[in-house]
Amino acid sequence: MRTPRGKPGATATAKSVEIAARTAHARMTTLPAASPPTLARTLWQAAIDLAVLSATSVTFACVLTAALVSDRLGWTWPSIPYGYARGDVLIHALLASLVVLPALVLVDWLPRLRRPRVWQDLAFVLATLAVIRLGPPDAQVFGTTWTTWEVTTGLFLLQWPIILPLTLAAALLRRLLRGAAGTR
């Protein structure tokens, strides 16, 4: 760094400004250390994850049903008369969400995965995809002759125009809710 000629205190001032700028830059780019998880914080995060996953699963079931029944996006509860009603859809979504919840809690507790948010977001996206595949709607809503592979192909893989935005919205909602709740 050049110093102006003829000014005796300019070198010390320029160096102190440069040190202050480097320190401020280092503070802004350094992530704060992740605080160790507590039981209350973990339970709160699990409750947020469970709510978001269940809501995503129910939303997928209703949008998929509307798309397959009326050939356009909308909201239709999947149902079979005397066999599969709204309560069954909600219970099915809750059970599918509970299956993947331990994996999300494990990601929050592992120190190496807790630090970067990318790993947490990736784990949540994979959990959301698993919940969408495992959750409602029951394939019998669309007929009784579905094999497991047909369910995976027809009701999951071919529905990427619904799944992709829904999964991204769920990950964003999770991040916003955790930020508003004061957890990461």
Salt bridges, closest charged atoms under 4 A:
GLU18 OE2 - ARG22 NH2 2.73
ASP49 OD1 - ARG174 NE 2.70
ASP49 OD2 - ARG178 NH2 3.01
ASP108 OD2 - ARG178 NH2 2.80
ASP121 OD2 - ARG175 NH2 2.31
